[in-house]
């Protein structure tokens, strides 16, 4: 047995039926029994067959009508099976036993084949999924070739073409200003994208200049604050509890933020904080221009930014009507960063529009029109 189960032995490397039966009957010599036990710990298939034979043995013992064997004599499993069929039993019981034994033998004999079938079914499913993925990629590549071919034909004809890769969509401004791509978004959104590509600028809402502020002038020599605010500044914000951020002042122990309305009435203020950001605990008013500043505590002295001649830090929390337009835009832009940047700009959300354009610049590093849109957004008129 050791030779049959050794590595390199002819397949299958499993116990024979007689060996399984002898193991169940504990009729093996100690050496073979130890080898068989070690093999059963490693071979699930043989272990299952042993369990089935043990169940069959128990069933036969319950049905057997022979006299109890002497304690010193222990009949083997094979001899008990033969004796079972020689003993005059009720015929249907023998038929049931034969059927059960036949099914057991068939099940054991075809287990390896069933495992192979399951493996082949799993592999077939994997190959079908891989085939579908490759077909999709092939179709995408074919569409890309057709788009590039169209652009090349227009270039050969001397037409000016602007092309931007917007996610999986190729957006092209063809000769005469016709826009190709983004056919799934609303017509007015496409028109806004077209206008932005033609002009190289994003549209900003009326009155947006009120948020930009102007440099303040003082009599005499103005000295800038040694630190500055970061955001929000010169933009509208969606959240009624925006996060205020500023640059550090060396040596400052804490900071205090104050928010005013157009009448310089204080609408929010922080306690002294050690961090470089703060968020109010209550909503700020929507639809009105607000101004904010941060005061640093340095060696017991207060230093405020922004301070003249720097421009004041203005912002506005988006009005309720703007919120509704924003939700519509997010649902309607179909994942287009270009279309979403245009809609953000139209609502005055300059920081959000800039974030979309920066993502487009990462995928279109050579695009002059994206650089132009970013520059115009950073220096609005």
SULMOHU-V405808 format. One record per backbone hydrogen bond with DSSP energy under -0.5 kcal/mol. CO is the residue of the C=O (numbers start at 1). NH is the residue of the N-H. If there is no record, write none. Layout:
BEGIN
co:nh
CO:NH
CO:NH
END
This chain:
BEGIN
co:nh
1:5
2:6
6:9
12:14
16:20
17:21
18:22
19:23
20:24
21:25
22:27
22:28
23:26
29:33
30:34
31:35
32:36
33:37
34:38
35:39
36:40
37:41
38:42
39:42
39:43
42:44
43:47
44:48
45:49
46:50
47:51
48:52
49:53
50:54
51:55
52:56
53:57
54:58
55:59
56:60
57:61
58:62
59:63
60:64
70:73
73:75
76:80
77:81
78:82
79:83
80:84
81:85
82:86
83:87
87:89
90:93
90:94
91:95
92:96
93:97
94:98
95:99
96:100
97:101
98:102
99:103
100:104
101:105
102:106
103:107
104:108
105:109
106:110
108:111
110:114
111:115
112:116
113:117
114:118
115:119
116:120
117:121
118:122
119:123
120:124
121:125
122:126
123:127
124:128
125:129
126:130
127:131
128:132
129:133
130:134
131:135
132:136
133:137
134:138
135:139
136:140
137:141
138:142
139:143
140:144
141:145
142:146
143:147
144:148
145:149
146:150
147:151
148:152
149:153
150:154
151:155
152:156
153:157
154:159
155:158
161:163
162:173
164:166
164:171
165:167
166:169
169:166
169:171
170:172
171:164
172:174
172:180
173:162
174:177
175:178
178:174
180:172
182:185
186:190
187:191
188:192
189:193
190:194
191:195
192:196
193:197
194:198
195:199
196:200
196:201
205:208
207:210
208:211
208:212
209:212
209:213
211:234
211:314
214:312
216:309
220:222
222:224
228:247
231:245
235:316
237:318
239:242
240:284
242:244
242:280
244:278
245:230
245:231
248:250
249:252
251:299
254:297
255:273
256:295
257:270
258:293
259:267
259:268
260:291
261:264
265:261
268:259
273:255
276:246
278:244
285:317
288:317
290:315
291:260
292:313
293:258
294:296
294:305
295:256
296:298
296:303
297:253
297:254
298:301
301:298
303:296
305:294
307:310
309:216
312:314
313:292
314:234
314:235
315:290
316:237
317:287
319:323
320:324
321:325
322:326
323:327
324:328
325:329
326:330
327:331
328:332
329:333
333:336
335:337
336:340
337:341
338:342
339:343
340:344
341:345
342:346
343:347
344:349
345:205
345:348
348:236
348:350
349:353
350:354
351:355
352:356
353:357
354:358
355:359
356:360
357:361
358:362
359:363
360:364
364:367
366:368
367:371
368:372
369:373
370:374
371:375
372:376
373:377
374:378
375:379
377:380
END
